[in-house]
Amino acid sequence: MGRIFVFLPPLRAVSGGLAVLCDLAVALAGLGREVVLVTREAGATPLALPPQLAAVPLATAGLTAEDTYLVPEGWPNALAPGLAAGARCVVYCQNWAYLFNGLPEGVGWDRLPVSFLAVSDPVARYIELALGHLPPIVRPAIDPARFSPPPAKPAPAPVRVGFMPRKNKALAAMIRQVATARAAHTGLALDWVAIDGLSPDGVAAALRSCHVFLATGFPEGCPLPPLEALACGCVVAGFAGFGGFDYMRQAGEGGYAPSVPLREVPWGGNGFYAADNDVFGAAACLEAAAGLWVTGGEGLTTVLENGTMTAKGYGAQERRSELLSLCGLIGS
């Protein structure tokens, strides 16, 4: 049984994608595989690496033809040692928007002996559209011990709206400005909670204190903050980033629908979603989500129950099942 090498990009700050790669490596090791983390240079990552896994610089990784080499999209140059060694090379596409990033001019994916793995159903559909084949999917998992609803939310007067300022900062500010300006007409009192620079536990605590989470990130592969917000008992409103439609489902009648077919899921509407970059639509979605808390009743209960069910669909066991189905891709 060959080893599995997982390349970690040399980012300046910890990103969700980097954390997901490390989490995936730990999960693969939990299946009994020998997993090695690969950095471009020694210590070239801001993330605290899992102590149970070996970590080596790319130049001394020692890949062989018996190994599997997993690299995220956007870093095709990092594939070179794996291709040279004849290893089984797999590109894990975490964001559809970066699938072609970094490819040398005149070189397409069809010219490279690589396989693909997608982080969500919309990303897999995008790869199918672009490259002609539908890849398998391994979704991220969230920790239910960390992201869970509080015993009770504060009274929604005002409605507490969590948001991440770094996600399309200008658009997030515009949506807030529109919602604030309309407050005199809607009667909705909103309290804005900036979620920024917090530890994972701090993020969870902030989300538990909120009623609504305003999602302003796009493009996205399988956005974790809105999913974590659902797990913490929030109603989500805003943008899906395309990849979010792996789990996002409209709670209201009609509403925006992406061009990609939505996969069958056991949950119903868990939020209110607008087209990416649509400030007008996102503001309306935010008002609908906040108004649901003010109105209360069965409508709110149903959306919250769907949110809880959604989050449960992204647990460690679900990801384990997806990984177990990849024997042909990552070697048995």
C-alpha positions as a printed Julia matrix, in Angstrom:
332×3 Matrix{Float64}:
   0.0    0.0     0.0
   1.56   3.28   -1.12
   1.81   6.45    0.88
  -0.41   9.5     0.44
   1.35  12.85    0.19
  -0.74  16.01    0.71
   0.72  19.31   -0.52
   0.08  22.37    1.66
   0.37  25.69   -0.24
   2.73  28.34    1.19
   0.08  30.82    2.29
   0.79  33.8     4.55
  -2.29  33.28    6.7
  -4.42  30.31    7.68
  -7.23  29.81    5.17
 -10.25  27.57    5.31
  -8.9   25.56    2.39
  -5.56  24.98    4.11
  -7.31  23.8     7.27
  -9.5   21.47    5.22
  -6.41  19.92    3.59
  -4.88  19.18    6.99
  -8.18  17.84    8.27
  -8.46  15.6     5.22
  -4.93  14.29    5.77
  -5.78  13.38    9.37
  -8.96  11.64    8.21
  -7.0    9.58    5.65
  -4.53   8.59    8.35
  -7.5    7.52   10.46
  -8.33   4.98    7.75
  -4.96   3.34    8.31
  -3.07   5.02    5.47
   0.45   6.42    5.79
   0.01  10.13    5.16
   2.78  12.68    4.72
   2.28  16.45    4.62
   4.35  18.3     2.03
   5.32  21.98    2.29
   7.07  23.95   -0.42
   9.86  24.72    2.02
  10.55  23.72    5.62
   8.14  25.6     7.88
   6.42  27.33    4.93
   2.91  27.27    6.37
   1.14  29.43    8.97
  -0.91  26.46   10.13
  -0.05  24.39   13.18
   0.48  21.0    11.56
  -1.07  17.84   13.03
   1.66  16.4    15.27
   0.76  12.81   14.41
   1.65  13.29   10.73
   5.1   13.53    9.18
   5.87  16.76    7.28
   8.59  17.15    4.66
   9.73  19.89    2.24
   8.7   19.35   -1.38
  12.3   19.07   -2.58
  12.98  16.07   -0.33
   9.56  14.4    -0.34
  10.88  11.25   -2.03
   7.75  10.41   -4.02
   7.66   7.08   -5.86
   5.42   5.41   -8.42
   3.67   3.56   -5.58
   2.51   6.77   -3.91
  -0.48   9.07   -4.28
   0.18  12.81   -4.41
  -2.74  15.13   -3.62
  -2.42  18.83   -4.57
  -5.09  21.55   -4.31
  -6.19  23.43   -7.42
  -4.25  26.57   -8.28
  -0.83  24.98   -7.66
  -0.09  22.91  -10.79
   3.67  23.59  -10.52
   3.67  21.66   -7.24
   2.65  18.56   -9.2
   6.06  18.36  -10.9
   7.78  16.0    -8.4
   4.81  13.64   -8.43
   4.59  13.6   -12.21
   8.33  13.02  -12.51
   8.16  10.1   -10.08
   5.19   8.53  -11.85
   3.05   8.85   -8.71
  -0.74   8.82   -8.85
  -1.45  12.58   -8.94
  -4.79  13.91   -7.72
  -5.97  17.55   -7.85
  -8.38  18.34   -5.04
 -10.49  21.21   -6.33
 -11.7   23.25   -3.36
 -12.81  26.27   -5.4
 -14.12  25.99   -8.94
 -12.93  29.54   -9.75
  -9.26  28.55   -9.44
  -9.35  25.31  -11.43
  -7.24  26.75  -14.25
  -5.05  29.04  -12.14
  -1.32  28.57  -12.5
  -1.38  26.39  -15.61
   1.46  27.31  -17.98
   0.35  28.97  -21.2
  -0.66  26.4   -23.76
  -0.97  23.59  -21.21
  -4.41  22.2   -20.41
  -5.42  19.67  -17.81
  -6.03  17.19  -20.62
  -2.28  17.09  -21.24
  -1.41  16.11  -17.67
  -1.86  12.6   -16.19
  -3.9   13.69  -13.19
  -7.23  12.76  -11.6
  -9.61  15.14   -9.9
 -11.45  15.24   -6.61
 -14.11  17.87   -5.85
 -15.11  19.49   -2.57
 -18.81  19.74   -3.46
 -21.39  18.75   -6.02
 -21.42  22.17   -7.79
 -17.62  22.04   -8.08
 -17.82  18.52   -9.49
 -20.41  19.69  -12.04
 -18.14  22.57  -13.03
 -15.23  20.2   -13.6
 -17.52  17.96  -15.65
 -18.58  20.94  -17.77
 -15.0   22.09  -18.33
 -13.12  18.8   -18.61
 -15.75  16.27  -19.61
 -15.77  13.95  -16.61
 -17.52  14.03  -13.25
 -15.06  13.58  -10.37
 -15.81  12.0    -6.99
 -16.55  14.29   -4.05
 -15.1   14.57   -0.57
 -16.81  17.27    1.45
 -15.33  19.0     4.49
 -16.56  18.05    7.94
 -17.47  20.35   10.8
 -17.02  19.57   14.48
 -20.41  19.26   16.24
 -18.69  19.56   19.61
 -17.61  23.08   18.63
 -20.4   24.24   16.34
 -23.74  23.64   18.02
 -26.73  25.8    18.99
 -26.95  27.39   22.44
 -29.64  26.34   24.91
 -31.5   29.51   23.91
 -30.86  32.45   21.6
 -31.13  36.0    22.96
 -34.43  37.78   22.31
 -34.43  39.09   18.72
 -34.74  42.73   19.74
 -32.46  43.61   18.08
 -31.82  40.78   15.64
 -28.12  39.96   15.86
 -26.52  39.55   12.43
 -23.09  37.94   12.18
 -20.89  38.73    9.19
 -17.26  38.34    8.13
 -15.85  41.73    7.06
 -13.05  40.22    4.94
 -15.5   38.42    2.65
 -16.1   40.88   -0.23
 -15.69  43.77    2.18
 -17.2   46.5    -0.01
 -20.31  44.49   -0.83
 -20.8   43.49    2.8
 -20.66  47.17    3.75
 -23.21  48.07    1.06
 -25.66  45.41    2.23
 -25.33  46.66    5.8
 -25.85  50.26    4.66
 -29.0   49.34    2.74
 -30.41  47.34    5.65
 -29.64  50.14    8.11
 -31.17  52.79    5.86
 -34.34  50.74    5.47
 -34.71  50.1     9.2
 -37.03  53.07    9.57
 -39.39  51.5     7.01
 -39.05  47.84    7.93
 -39.05  48.33   11.7
 -36.26  45.75   11.96
 -33.7   46.55   14.62
 -30.38  44.97   13.67
 -27.22  44.54   15.71
 -24.12  43.78   13.61
 -21.59  41.28   14.93
 -18.26  41.31   13.09
 -16.66  37.87   13.1
 -13.01  38.51   12.39
  -9.67  37.5    13.85
 -11.22  34.96   16.21
 -10.1   31.46   17.12
 -12.38  28.6    15.96
 -13.91  28.52   19.45
 -14.38  32.28   19.29
 -16.13  31.99   15.95
 -18.47  29.35   17.36
 -19.28  31.51   20.4
 -20.03  34.51   18.18
 -22.28  32.46   15.9
 -24.21  31.05   18.86
 -24.98  34.62   19.94
 -26.38  35.52   16.5
 -29.79  34.98   14.95
 -28.75  35.51   11.32
 -25.53  34.98    9.43
 -24.92  37.22    6.4
 -22.89  35.24    3.86
 -20.99  37.57    1.52
 -18.28  35.25    0.18
 -17.97  34.36   -3.49
 -16.69  32.49   -5.39
 -16.8   29.51   -3.03
 -16.27  25.77   -3.32
 -18.11  24.54   -0.22
 -18.18  27.51    2.18
 -17.77  26.5     5.81
 -18.8   29.69    7.7
 -22.46  29.54    6.58
 -22.51  25.81    7.36
 -21.06  26.46   10.8
 -23.68  29.18   11.29
 -26.45  26.7    10.5
 -24.95  24.33   13.06
 -25.04  27.16   15.63
 -28.74  27.83   15.11
 -28.56  30.78   12.7
 -30.67  31.48    9.65
 -28.31  32.17    6.73
 -28.86  34.95    4.2
 -26.78  36.28    1.32
 -24.53  34.71   -1.3
 -23.84  31.04   -2.0
 -20.68  31.55   -4.06
 -22.03  28.79   -6.36
 -20.37  26.05   -4.31
 -22.63  26.77   -1.35
 -25.53  25.25   -3.24
 -24.14  21.89   -2.25
 -26.19  22.43    0.93
 -27.97  25.79    0.69
 -31.69  25.56   -0.04
 -34.18  28.39   -0.32
 -36.56  28.79    2.59
 -38.82  31.25    0.8
 -41.03  30.81   -2.23
 -39.16  31.16   -5.49
 -35.88  32.93   -4.98
 -32.65  32.67   -6.91
 -31.66  29.29   -8.3
 -28.26  28.46   -9.83
 -27.87  27.04  -13.32
 -26.47  23.78  -11.95
 -29.04  21.16  -10.91
 -29.31  20.84   -7.14
 -28.53  17.43   -5.69
 -31.16  15.61   -3.66
 -30.81  16.26    0.08
 -32.97  15.23    3.07
 -33.38  18.8     4.34
 -35.53  21.65    3.12
 -35.09  25.43    3.12
 -32.37  26.59    5.51
 -31.89  30.22    4.45
 -32.5   32.99    1.94
 -30.04  33.26   -0.94
 -29.43  35.83   -3.67
 -27.32  35.73   -6.8
 -23.67  36.51   -6.13
 -22.9   40.24   -6.28
 -26.61  41.16   -6.06
 -26.67  43.7    -3.22
 -30.37  44.4    -3.71
 -31.23  40.71   -3.52
 -28.95  40.04   -0.56
 -30.5   42.92    1.4
 -33.95  41.47    0.73
 -32.74  38.04    1.86
 -31.32  39.56    5.04
 -34.64  41.22    5.81
 -36.49  37.96    5.21
 -34.18  36.08    7.57
 -34.37  38.75   10.27
 -38.14  39.03    9.88
 -38.47  35.3    10.42
 -36.98  35.71   13.9
 -39.31  38.61   14.71
 -42.35  36.68   13.53
 -41.29  33.39   15.11
 -43.65  30.45   15.05
 -43.66  27.4    12.84
 -41.87  29.11    9.95
 -38.8   29.85   12.06
 -38.86  26.42   13.71
 -38.91  24.66   10.33
 -35.97  26.65    8.94
 -33.91  26.06   12.09
 -34.68  22.34   12.02
 -33.57  22.21    8.39
 -30.38  24.04    9.34
 -29.62  21.5    12.04
 -30.25  18.64    9.63
 -27.99  20.3     7.06
 -25.09  20.57    9.5
 -25.47  16.92   10.5
 -24.94  15.97    6.87
 -21.37  17.29    7.09
 -19.96  15.22    9.92
 -16.85  13.08   10.22
 -18.77   9.88    9.48
 -20.18  11.26    6.23
 -16.7   12.27    5.09
 -15.31   8.88    6.12
 -17.87   7.19    3.87
 -16.83   9.41    0.96
 -13.15   8.64    1.55
 -13.78   4.9     1.72
 -15.28   5.05   -1.77
 -12.02   6.47   -3.22
  -9.92   3.3    -3.26
  -9.43   3.48   -7.02
  -8.39   7.13   -6.94
  -5.99   7.13   -3.99
  -4.93   3.49   -4.08
  -6.13   0.65   -1.89
